[in-house]
Amino acid sequence: MAETEETRGFLEERVIPILSESTLWPVFIVIIAHVAAFGGYALALAWTERRLSAMAAVLGLLWLAGTVVAVEIRQRRKVGLVSFVVGLTLSLAVAFTVAGFHWGLF
């Protein structure tokens, strides 16, 4: 896939400055918590009830996460802040699912 100049510097010009702005961190925490809760619920439904829509949602989240990490590695030649945020979000989704099973919510 050929990258244009516009997409090549997207991380450095748009995403990293927003993540570096400390006044927006509460907003990111809320967004990460919502995505993690959605991912955890979809993972629980995919695991317990074998719902195809939940499996598709989990696969979609994993595909998007892999795409983001691959783009960051391709552009910056290393794993950085964006990959950390994506990994944290997926880890929280798994933690929410495990906690739900532990407390008998599913």
N, C-alpha and C positions, 0 to 999 in steps of 0.2 A: 504494500500500500504506500503510495507516494504521499509524503507530508508536504504541506505548503508552509510558507513562512508564518502564516497566521496561526496554524495549529502547533507549530514547532515550539514556540515560546509561550504557549498557553499557561503552563504550570508556573514558570518564572514571573510572568506578567500579571496573571489574574489570581491564581489559586494560592500561591505561597504568600503574597502580601496580605491577603485576607486572613489566612490562618495565623500570620504573624501579628496581626492586630489584636492586642490583648483585650480591648473593649468588646470584641465580638466573641470571646471565649464562652460566655454564658449561653449565647445563641447556639454555638456549636455543640455544647454539652447537651442542650435540649434536643437538637437534631440527632445527635449520635444516640441518645437514649431512646428516641422514638423509632429510629431505624433498627436499633438492636431489639427493642420490644417486638416490632413487627417481624423481624427475622427469627426471633425466638419462638414466637407463636406459630409462624409458618413451619419452622422446624419441628415443633411439637406435633402439629397436625399431620405433617408428612410422616413422622415416626409412628404415632399412635393410631391414626385413622387411615393411613395410606391414601390420603387425598391427593389426586393428581394435580389440582390447582396449587396446593401447598408445596408439592414437590417442584412444580414449575417456578414458583416464587423463590424457593431456596436456590434452585439452579440459576435463576436469573440474578440473584444477589451475588452468588459466587462468581458468575461470569462477569458481572460489572466490576467486582472487586479485583478479579484477575486482570481485567482490561486496564483498570486504573494503575495497578502496580506495574504492569508491563509498559505502559506509556511513561510512567515516571522513571523506570529503569532505563528505557530507551533514550529519554531526553536528558536525564541527569547523570546517567551511568552509575547510579547507586540508589539504594533504597533510602527514602527520605521521610519527611513529615507527613506527606499525603498517604504513603503506604502505612505508616504507623497508625494514622487515624482510621484507615480502612481495617487494619488488623485489630485494632481496639474495638471497633464496632462489631466485627464478627465474633470476637472473643466474648463480648458482653451478650450477644445473642445466644451463644452456647451456654453461658453462665445462667442467663434467665431461663433457658429450657431446663437445665439441670436443677435449678432451684424450684421450678414448677413441678417437676417430677418428684423432688424430695418432699415437698410440702403437700403433695397429693392434689395439685390443681388440675392435672391432666389424667 
